[in-house]
């Protein structure tokens, strides 16, 4: 019944933001993990940002003569990783990318104290980190 409610809520949404993992949040097994049990893994993502809104044709022509039309931008990307053992097997869960620096995430985790992870009861590889407090 709740699955049908979730579908109807998405169909008749009146401008409210719908969490795509709402169904998993309602039906999944909730694991509440203390914040110090998470490892923060950080990396830097590089992207090319086009200068002066150059069209694709201008970019191609500039490329032929060796003129650079894009600036490389870097962005901090972090992931929360939680590891535990079940029946002697090590299970590792990683959050979706978090576009904040490591220090900010560490501070917010200290304030939050714990995070909920919702795990699909039938497919343990399907899970959802409740990171709404980061936005």
Chimera marker file (.cmm) of the C-alpha trace (Angstrom):
<marker_set name="trace">
<marker id="1" x="0.000" y="0.000" z="0.000" r="1" g="1" b="0" radius="0.5"/>
<marker id="2" x="2.809" y="2.455" z="0.865" r="1" g="1" b="0" radius="0.5"/>
<marker id="3" x="4.393" y="1.769" z="-2.537" r="1" g="1" b="0" radius="0.5"/>
<marker id="4" x="1.169" y="2.892" z="-4.218" r="1" g="1" b="0" radius="0.5"/>
<marker id="5" x="1.040" y="5.981" z="-1.984" r="1" g="1" b="0" radius="0.5"/>
<marker id="6" x="4.596" y="6.843" z="-3.001" r="1" g="1" b="0" radius="0.5"/>
<marker id="7" x="3.749" y="6.556" z="-6.717" r="1" g="1" b="0" radius="0.5"/>
<marker id="8" x="0.613" y="8.681" z="-6.319" r="1" g="1" b="0" radius="0.5"/>
<marker id="9" x="2.523" y="11.319" z="-4.336" r="1" g="1" b="0" radius="0.5"/>
<marker id="10" x="5.049" y="11.596" z="-7.161" r="1" g="1" b="0" radius="0.5"/>
<marker id="11" x="2.329" y="11.841" z="-9.804" r="1" g="1" b="0" radius="0.5"/>
<marker id="12" x="0.345" y="14.511" z="-7.999" r="1" g="1" b="0" radius="0.5"/>
<marker id="13" x="3.224" y="16.472" z="-6.494" r="1" g="1" b="0" radius="0.5"/>
<marker id="14" x="2.295" y="20.113" z="-5.949" r="1" g="1" b="0" radius="0.5"/>
<marker id="15" x="5.775" y="21.619" z="-6.104" r="1" g="1" b="0" radius="0.5"/>
<marker id="16" x="7.120" y="19.922" z="-2.986" r="1" g="1" b="0" radius="0.5"/>
<marker id="17" x="10.515" y="18.329" z="-3.249" r="1" g="1" b="0" radius="0.5"/>
<marker id="18" x="10.159" y="14.545" z="-3.232" r="1" g="1" b="0" radius="0.5"/>
<marker id="19" x="12.943" y="12.378" z="-1.923" r="1" g="1" b="0" radius="0.5"/>
<marker id="20" x="13.610" y="9.661" z="-4.533" r="1" g="1" b="0" radius="0.5"/>
<marker id="21" x="14.632" y="7.356" z="-1.696" r="1" g="1" b="0" radius="0.5"/>
<marker id="22" x="11.455" y="7.998" z="0.276" r="1" g="1" b="0" radius="0.5"/>
<marker id="23" x="10.178" y="4.496" z="-0.370" r="1" g="1" b="0" radius="0.5"/>
<marker id="24" x="13.388" y="2.967" z="0.937" r="1" g="1" b="0" radius="0.5"/>
<marker id="25" x="13.204" y="5.277" z="3.939" r="1" g="1" b="0" radius="0.5"/>
<marker id="26" x="9.688" y="4.002" z="4.705" r="1" g="1" b="0" radius="0.5"/>
<marker id="27" x="10.231" y="0.288" z="4.092" r="1" g="1" b="0" radius="0.5"/>
<marker id="28" x="13.951" y="-0.323" z="4.608" r="1" g="1" b="0" radius="0.5"/>
<marker id="29" x="15.752" y="-1.457" z="7.700" r="1" g="1" b="0" radius="0.5"/>
<marker id="30" x="17.104" y="1.592" z="9.566" r="1" g="1" b="0" radius="0.5"/>
<marker id="31" x="20.666" y="1.426" z="10.869" r="1" g="1" b="0" radius="0.5"/>
<marker id="32" x="21.627" y="4.319" z="13.170" r="1" g="1" b="0" radius="0.5"/>
<marker id="33" x="25.398" y="4.756" z="13.084" r="1" g="1" b="0" radius="0.5"/>
<marker id="34" x="27.435" y="6.998" z="15.369" r="1" g="1" b="0" radius="0.5"/>
<marker id="35" x="29.256" y="9.696" z="13.411" r="1" g="1" b="0" radius="0.5"/>
<marker id="36" x="32.738" y="8.701" z="14.610" r="1" g="1" b="0" radius="0.5"/>
<marker id="37" x="32.328" y="5.290" z="12.938" r="1" g="1" b="0" radius="0.5"/>
<marker id="38" x="32.380" y="6.888" z="9.482" r="1" g="1" b="0" radius="0.5"/>
<marker id="39" x="35.527" y="7.451" z="7.489" r="1" g="1" b="0" radius="0.5"/>
<marker id="40" x="35.580" y="10.610" z="5.380" r="1" g="1" b="0" radius="0.5"/>
<marker id="41" x="37.222" y="9.920" z="2.033" r="1" g="1" b="0" radius="0.5"/>
<marker id="42" x="38.005" y="13.001" z="0.002" r="1" g="1" b="0" radius="0.5"/>
<marker id="43" x="39.093" y="13.542" z="-3.549" r="1" g="1" b="0" radius="0.5"/>
<marker id="44" x="39.304" y="16.410" z="-5.990" r="1" g="1" b="0" radius="0.5"/>
<marker id="45" x="37.179" y="16.441" z="-9.121" r="1" g="1" b="0" radius="0.5"/>
<marker id="46" x="38.402" y="18.428" z="-12.087" r="1" g="1" b="0" radius="0.5"/>
<marker id="47" x="36.034" y="19.942" z="-14.611" r="1" g="1" b="0" radius="0.5"/>
<marker id="48" x="36.542" y="22.124" z="-17.669" r="1" g="1" b="0" radius="0.5"/>
<marker id="49" x="34.601" y="25.356" z="-17.595" r="1" g="1" b="0" radius="0.5"/>
<marker id="50" x="34.141" y="27.087" z="-20.962" r="1" g="1" b="0" radius="0.5"/>
<marker id="51" x="35.271" y="30.707" z="-21.052" r="1" g="1" b="0" radius="0.5"/>
<marker id="52" x="33.061" y="33.424" z="-22.522" r="1" g="1" b="0" radius="0.5"/>
<marker id="53" x="30.212" y="31.033" z="-23.410" r="1" g="1" b="0" radius="0.5"/>
<marker id="54" x="32.067" y="29.988" z="-26.564" r="1" g="1" b="0" radius="0.5"/>
<marker id="55" x="29.991" y="27.936" z="-28.978" r="1" g="1" b="0" radius="0.5"/>
<marker id="56" x="31.021" y="24.422" z="-29.933" r="1" g="1" b="0" radius="0.5"/>
<marker id="57" x="32.217" y="25.643" z="-33.359" r="1" g="1" b="0" radius="0.5"/>
<marker id="58" x="34.419" y="28.308" z="-31.764" r="1" g="1" b="0" radius="0.5"/>
<marker id="59" x="35.833" y="25.736" z="-29.354" r="1" g="1" b="0" radius="0.5"/>
<marker id="60" x="36.656" y="23.367" z="-32.240" r="1" g="1" b="0" radius="0.5"/>
<marker id="61" x="38.337" y="26.112" z="-34.292" r="1" g="1" b="0" radius="0.5"/>
<marker id="62" x="40.273" y="27.319" z="-31.267" r="1" g="1" b="0" radius="0.5"/>
<marker id="63" x="41.349" y="23.737" z="-30.624" r="1" g="1" b="0" radius="0.5"/>
<marker id="64" x="42.748" y="23.442" z="-34.171" r="1" g="1" b="0" radius="0.5"/>
<marker id="65" x="45.067" y="26.406" z="-33.618" r="1" g="1" b="0" radius="0.5"/>
<marker id="66" x="45.950" y="25.370" z="-30.071" r="1" g="1" b="0" radius="0.5"/>
<marker id="67" x="44.054" y="28.094" z="-28.256" r="1" g="1" b="0" radius="0.5"/>
<marker id="68" x="42.636" y="27.004" z="-24.904" r="1" g="1" b="0" radius="0.5"/>
<marker id="69" x="38.934" y="27.884" z="-24.518" r="1" g="1" b="0" radius="0.5"/>
<marker id="70" x="38.320" y="26.197" z="-21.160" r="1" g="1" b="0" radius="0.5"/>
<marker id="71" x="39.610" y="26.735" z="-17.651" r="1" g="1" b="0" radius="0.5"/>
<marker id="72" x="40.085" y="23.715" z="-15.458" r="1" g="1" b="0" radius="0.5"/>
<marker id="73" x="38.223" y="24.039" z="-12.173" r="1" g="1" b="0" radius="0.5"/>
<marker id="74" x="38.740" y="21.829" z="-9.151" r="1" g="1" b="0" radius="0.5"/>
<marker id="75" x="36.071" y="20.864" z="-6.645" r="1" g="1" b="0" radius="0.5"/>
<marker id="76" x="36.239" y="18.995" z="-3.342" r="1" g="1" b="0" radius="0.5"/>
<marker id="77" x="34.228" y="15.791" z="-3.327" r="1" g="1" b="0" radius="0.5"/>
<marker id="78" x="33.897" y="13.648" z="-0.212" r="1" g="1" b="0" radius="0.5"/>
<marker id="79" x="32.252" y="10.350" z="0.611" r="1" g="1" b="0" radius="0.5"/>
<marker id="80" x="31.263" y="8.859" z="3.934" r="1" g="1" b="0" radius="0.5"/>
<marker id="81" x="32.325" y="5.227" z="4.220" r="1" g="1" b="0" radius="0.5"/>
<marker id="82" x="30.982" y="2.818" z="6.811" r="1" g="1" b="0" radius="0.5"/>
<marker id="83" x="32.419" y="-0.693" z="7.223" r="1" g="1" b="0" radius="0.5"/>
<marker id="84" x="31.121" y="-3.534" z="9.379" r="1" g="1" b="0" radius="0.5"/>
<marker id="85" x="31.210" y="-7.332" z="9.503" r="1" g="1" b="0" radius="0.5"/>
<marker id="86" x="28.394" y="-9.804" z="8.957" r="1" g="1" b="0" radius="0.5"/>
<marker id="87" x="29.087" y="-13.532" z="9.313" r="1" g="1" b="0" radius="0.5"/>
<marker id="88" x="32.828" y="-12.905" z="8.967" r="1" g="1" b="0" radius="0.5"/>
<marker id="89" x="32.402" y="-10.874" z="5.769" r="1" g="1" b="0" radius="0.5"/>
<marker id="90" x="33.419" y="-7.237" z="5.608" r="1" g="1" b="0" radius="0.5"/>
<marker id="91" x="30.621" y="-5.014" z="4.263" r="1" g="1" b="0" radius="0.5"/>
<marker id="92" x="31.439" y="-1.549" z="2.984" r="1" g="1" b="0" radius="0.5"/>
<marker id="93" x="28.855" y="1.163" z="2.363" r="1" g="1" b="0" radius="0.5"/>
<marker id="94" x="29.681" y="4.472" z="0.701" r="1" g="1" b="0" radius="0.5"/>
<marker id="95" x="27.522" y="7.576" z="0.552" r="1" g="1" b="0" radius="0.5"/>
<marker id="96" x="26.753" y="9.445" z="-2.638" r="1" g="1" b="0" radius="0.5"/>
<marker id="97" x="29.218" y="12.258" z="-3.431" r="1" g="1" b="0" radius="0.5"/>
<marker id="98" x="29.140" y="15.193" z="-1.017" r="1" g="1" b="0" radius="0.5"/>
<marker id="99" x="30.322" y="18.472" z="-2.543" r="1" g="1" b="0" radius="0.5"/>
<marker id="100" x="31.797" y="19.983" z="0.606" r="1" g="1" b="0" radius="0.5"/>
<marker id="101" x="35.300" y="20.045" z="2.015" r="1" g="1" b="0" radius="0.5"/>
<marker id="102" x="36.478" y="17.470" z="4.537" r="1" g="1" b="0" radius="0.5"/>
<marker id="103" x="36.671" y="19.917" z="7.472" r="1" g="1" b="0" radius="0.5"/>
<marker id="104" x="33.085" y="21.114" z="7.016" r="1" g="1" b="0" radius="0.5"/>
<marker id="105" x="31.798" y="17.543" z="6.815" r="1" g="1" b="0" radius="0.5"/>
<marker id="106" x="33.772" y="16.578" z="9.929" r="1" g="1" b="0" radius="0.5"/>
<marker id="107" x="32.299" y="19.519" z="11.841" r="1" g="1" b="0" radius="0.5"/>
<marker id="108" x="28.735" y="18.743" z="10.701" r="1" g="1" b="0" radius="0.5"/>
<marker id="109" x="29.170" y="15.074" z="11.638" r="1" g="1" b="0" radius="0.5"/>
<marker id="110" x="30.277" y="16.063" z="15.139" r="1" g="1" b="0" radius="0.5"/>
<marker id="111" x="27.163" y="18.202" z="15.505" r="1" g="1" b="0" radius="0.5"/>
<marker id="112" x="24.828" y="15.494" z="14.156" r="1" g="1" b="0" radius="0.5"/>
<marker id="113" x="26.173" y="12.689" z="16.415" r="1" g="1" b="0" radius="0.5"/>
<marker id="114" x="24.648" y="9.883" z="14.288" r="1" g="1" b="0" radius="0.5"/>
<marker id="115" x="23.387" y="9.151" z="10.779" r="1" g="1" b="0" radius="0.5"/>
<marker id="116" x="20.670" y="6.797" z="9.613" r="1" g="1" b="0" radius="0.5"/>
<marker id="117" x="21.289" y="4.373" z="6.763" r="1" g="1" b="0" radius="0.5"/>
<marker id="118" x="18.219" y="2.728" z="5.276" r="1" g="1" b="0" radius="0.5"/>
<marker id="119" x="18.889" y="-0.711" z="3.793" r="1" g="1" b="0" radius="0.5"/>
<marker id="120" x="16.561" y="-2.581" z="1.453" r="1" g="1" b="0" radius="0.5"/>
<marker id="121" x="15.456" y="-5.745" z="3.240" r="1" g="1" b="0" radius="0.5"/>
<marker id="122" x="15.625" y="-7.835" z="0.055" r="1" g="1" b="0" radius="0.5"/>
<marker id="123" x="18.715" y="-6.335" z="-1.601" r="1" g="1" b="0" radius="0.5"/>
<marker id="124" x="21.404" y="-5.287" z="0.890" r="1" g="1" b="0" radius="0.5"/>
<marker id="125" x="23.332" y="-3.539" z="-1.923" r="1" g="1" b="0" radius="0.5"/>
<marker id="126" x="20.493" y="-1.015" z="-2.165" r="1" g="1" b="0" radius="0.5"/>
<marker id="127" x="20.824" y="1.514" z="0.651" r="1" g="1" b="0" radius="0.5"/>
<marker id="128" x="20.305" y="5.187" z="1.370" r="1" g="1" b="0" radius="0.5"/>
<marker id="129" x="22.395" y="7.493" z="3.576" r="1" g="1" b="0" radius="0.5"/>
<marker id="130" x="20.168" y="10.106" z="5.213" r="1" g="1" b="0" radius="0.5"/>
<marker id="131" x="22.384" y="13.164" z="4.617" r="1" g="1" b="0" radius="0.5"/>
<marker id="132" x="19.685" y="15.824" z="4.521" r="1" g="1" b="0" radius="0.5"/>
<marker id="133" x="21.414" y="17.657" z="7.388" r="1" g="1" b="0" radius="0.5"/>
<marker id="134" x="24.310" y="18.483" z="5.023" r="1" g="1" b="0" radius="0.5"/>
<marker id="135" x="22.225" y="20.625" z="2.694" r="1" g="1" b="0" radius="0.5"/>
<link id1="1" id2="2" r="1" g="1" b="0" radius="0.2"/>
<link id1="2" id2="3" r="1" g="1" b="0" radius="0.2"/>
<link id1="3" id2="4" r="1" g="1" b="0" radius="0.2"/>
<link id1="4" id2="5" r="1" g="1" b="0" radius="0.2"/>
<link id1="5" id2="6" r="1" g="1" b="0" radius="0.2"/>
<link id1="6" id2="7" r="1" g="1" b="0" radius="0.2"/>
<link id1="7" id2="8" r="1" g="1" b="0" radius="0.2"/>
<link id1="8" id2="9" r="1" g="1" b="0" radius="0.2"/>
<link id1="9" id2="10" r="1" g="1" b="0" radius="0.2"/>
<link id1="10" id2="11" r="1" g="1" b="0" radius="0.2"/>
<link id1="11" id2="12" r="1" g="1" b="0" radius="0.2"/>
<link id1="12" id2="13" r="1" g="1" b="0" radius="0.2"/>
<link id1="13" id2="14" r="1" g="1" b="0" radius="0.2"/>
<link id1="14" id2="15" r="1" g="1" b="0" radius="0.2"/>
<link id1="15" id2="16" r="1" g="1" b="0" radius="0.2"/>
<link id1="16" id2="17" r="1" g="1" b="0" radius="0.2"/>
<link id1="17" id2="18" r="1" g="1" b="0" radius="0.2"/>
<link id1="18" id2="19" r="1" g="1" b="0" radius="0.2"/>
<link id1="19" id2="20" r="1" g="1" b="0" radius="0.2"/>
<link id1="20" id2="21" r="1" g="1" b="0" radius="0.2"/>
<link id1="21" id2="22" r="1" g="1" b="0" radius="0.2"/>
<link id1="22" id2="23" r="1" g="1" b="0" radius="0.2"/>
<link id1="23" id2="24" r="1" g="1" b="0" radius="0.2"/>
<link id1="24" id2="25" r="1" g="1" b="0" radius="0.2"/>
<link id1="25" id2="26" r="1" g="1" b="0" radius="0.2"/>
<link id1="26" id2="27" r="1" g="1" b="0" radius="0.2"/>
<link id1="27" id2="28" r="1" g="1" b="0" radius="0.2"/>
<link id1="28" id2="29" r="1" g="1" b="0" radius="0.2"/>
<link id1="29" id2="30" r="1" g="1" b="0" radius="0.2"/>
<link id1="30" id2="31" r="1" g="1" b="0" radius="0.2"/>
<link id1="31" id2="32" r="1" g="1" b="0" radius="0.2"/>
<link id1="32" id2="33" r="1" g="1" b="0" radius="0.2"/>
<link id1="33" id2="34" r="1" g="1" b="0" radius="0.2"/>
<link id1="34" id2="35" r="1" g="1" b="0" radius="0.2"/>
<link id1="35" id2="36" r="1" g="1" b="0" radius="0.2"/>
<link id1="36" id2="37" r="1" g="1" b="0" radius="0.2"/>
<link id1="37" id2="38" r="1" g="1" b="0" radius="0.2"/>
<link id1="38" id2="39" r="1" g="1" b="0" radius="0.2"/>
<link id1="39" id2="40" r="1" g="1" b="0" radius="0.2"/>
<link id1="40" id2="41" r="1" g="1" b="0" radius="0.2"/>
<link id1="41" id2="42" r="1" g="1" b="0" radius="0.2"/>
<link id1="42" id2="43" r="1" g="1" b="0" radius="0.2"/>
<link id1="43" id2="44" r="1" g="1" b="0" radius="0.2"/>
<link id1="44" id2="45" r="1" g="1" b="0" radius="0.2"/>
<link id1="45" id2="46" r="1" g="1" b="0" radius="0.2"/>
<link id1="46" id2="47" r="1" g="1" b="0" radius="0.2"/>
<link id1="47" id2="48" r="1" g="1" b="0" radius="0.2"/>
<link id1="48" id2="49" r="1" g="1" b="0" radius="0.2"/>
<link id1="49" id2="50" r="1" g="1" b="0" radius="0.2"/>
<link id1="50" id2="51" r="1" g="1" b="0" radius="0.2"/>
<link id1="51" id2="52" r="1" g="1" b="0" radius="0.2"/>
<link id1="52" id2="53" r="1" g="1" b="0" radius="0.2"/>
<link id1="53" id2="54" r="1" g="1" b="0" radius="0.2"/>
<link id1="54" id2="55" r="1" g="1" b="0" radius="0.2"/>
<link id1="55" id2="56" r="1" g="1" b="0" radius="0.2"/>
<link id1="56" id2="57" r="1" g="1" b="0" radius="0.2"/>
<link id1="57" id2="58" r="1" g="1" b="0" radius="0.2"/>
<link id1="58" id2="59" r="1" g="1" b="0" radius="0.2"/>
<link id1="59" id2="60" r="1" g="1" b="0" radius="0.2"/>
<link id1="60" id2="61" r="1" g="1" b="0" radius="0.2"/>
<link id1="61" id2="62" r="1" g="1" b="0" radius="0.2"/>
<link id1="62" id2="63" r="1" g="1" b="0" radius="0.2"/>
<link id1="63" id2="64" r="1" g="1" b="0" radius="0.2"/>
<link id1="64" id2="65" r="1" g="1" b="0" radius="0.2"/>
<link id1="65" id2="66" r="1" g="1" b="0" radius="0.2"/>
<link id1="66" id2="67" r="1" g="1" b="0" radius="0.2"/>
<link id1="67" id2="68" r="1" g="1" b="0" radius="0.2"/>
<link id1="68" id2="69" r="1" g="1" b="0" radius="0.2"/>
<link id1="69" id2="70" r="1" g="1" b="0" radius="0.2"/>
<link id1="70" id2="71" r="1" g="1" b="0" radius="0.2"/>
<link id1="71" id2="72" r="1" g="1" b="0" radius="0.2"/>
<link id1="72" id2="73" r="1" g="1" b="0" radius="0.2"/>
<link id1="73" id2="74" r="1" g="1" b="0" radius="0.2"/>
<link id1="74" id2="75" r="1" g="1" b="0" radius="0.2"/>
<link id1="75" id2="76" r="1" g="1" b="0" radius="0.2"/>
<link id1="76" id2="77" r="1" g="1" b="0" radius="0.2"/>
<link id1="77" id2="78" r="1" g="1" b="0" radius="0.2"/>
<link id1="78" id2="79" r="1" g="1" b="0" radius="0.2"/>
<link id1="79" id2="80" r="1" g="1" b="0" radius="0.2"/>
<link id1="80" id2="81" r="1" g="1" b="0" radius="0.2"/>
<link id1="81" id2="82" r="1" g="1" b="0" radius="0.2"/>
<link id1="82" id2="83" r="1" g="1" b="0" radius="0.2"/>
<link id1="83" id2="84" r="1" g="1" b="0" radius="0.2"/>
<link id1="84" id2="85" r="1" g="1" b="0" radius="0.2"/>
<link id1="85" id2="86" r="1" g="1" b="0" radius="0.2"/>
<link id1="86" id2="87" r="1" g="1" b="0" radius="0.2"/>
<link id1="87" id2="88" r="1" g="1" b="0" radius="0.2"/>
<link id1="88" id2="89" r="1" g="1" b="0" radius="0.2"/>
<link id1="89" id2="90" r="1" g="1" b="0" radius="0.2"/>
<link id1="90" id2="91" r="1" g="1" b="0" radius="0.2"/>
<link id1="91" id2="92" r="1" g="1" b="0" radius="0.2"/>
<link id1="92" id2="93" r="1" g="1" b="0" radius="0.2"/>
<link id1="93" id2="94" r="1" g="1" b="0" radius="0.2"/>
<link id1="94" id2="95" r="1" g="1" b="0" radius="0.2"/>
<link id1="95" id2="96" r="1" g="1" b="0" radius="0.2"/>
<link id1="96" id2="97" r="1" g="1" b="0" radius="0.2"/>
<link id1="97" id2="98" r="1" g="1" b="0" radius="0.2"/>
<link id1="98" id2="99" r="1" g="1" b="0" radius="0.2"/>
<link id1="99" id2="100" r="1" g="1" b="0" radius="0.2"/>
<link id1="100" id2="101" r="1" g="1" b="0" radius="0.2"/>
<link id1="101" id2="102" r="1" g="1" b="0" radius="0.2"/>
<link id1="102" id2="103" r="1" g="1" b="0" radius="0.2"/>
<link id1="103" id2="104" r="1" g="1" b="0" radius="0.2"/>
<link id1="104" id2="105" r="1" g="1" b="0" radius="0.2"/>
<link id1="105" id2="106" r="1" g="1" b="0" radius="0.2"/>
<link id1="106" id2="107" r="1" g="1" b="0" radius="0.2"/>
<link id1="107" id2="108" r="1" g="1" b="0" radius="0.2"/>
<link id1="108" id2="109" r="1" g="1" b="0" radius="0.2"/>
<link id1="109" id2="110" r="1" g="1" b="0" radius="0.2"/>
<link id1="110" id2="111" r="1" g="1" b="0" radius="0.2"/>
<link id1="111" id2="112" r="1" g="1" b="0" radius="0.2"/>
<link id1="112" id2="113" r="1" g="1" b="0" radius="0.2"/>
<link id1="113" id2="114" r="1" g="1" b="0" radius="0.2"/>
<link id1="114" id2="115" r="1" g="1" b="0" radius="0.2"/>
<link id1="115" id2="116" r="1" g="1" b="0" radius="0.2"/>
<link id1="116" id2="117" r="1" g="1" b="0" radius="0.2"/>
<link id1="117" id2="118" r="1" g="1" b="0" radius="0.2"/>
<link id1="118" id2="119" r="1" g="1" b="0" radius="0.2"/>
<link id1="119" id2="120" r="1" g="1" b="0" radius="0.2"/>
<link id1="120" id2="121" r="1" g="1" b="0" radius="0.2"/>
<link id1="121" id2="122" r="1" g="1" b="0" radius="0.2"/>
<link id1="122" id2="123" r="1" g="1" b="0" radius="0.2"/>
<link id1="123" id2="124" r="1" g="1" b="0" radius="0.2"/>
<link id1="124" id2="125" r="1" g="1" b="0" radius="0.2"/>
<link id1="125" id2="126" r="1" g="1" b="0" radius="0.2"/>
<link id1="126" id2="127" r="1" g="1" b="0" radius="0.2"/>
<link id1="127" id2="128" r="1" g="1" b="0" radius="0.2"/>
<link id1="128" id2="129" r="1" g="1" b="0" radius="0.2"/>
<link id1="129" id2="130" r="1" g="1" b="0" radius="0.2"/>
<link id1="130" id2="131" r="1" g="1" b="0" radius="0.2"/>
<link id1="131" id2="132" r="1" g="1" b="0" radius="0.2"/>
<link id1="132" id2="133" r="1" g="1" b="0" radius="0.2"/>
<link id1="133" id2="134" r="1" g="1" b="0" radius="0.2"/>
<link id1="134" id2="135" r="1" g="1" b="0" radius="0.2"/>
</marker_set>
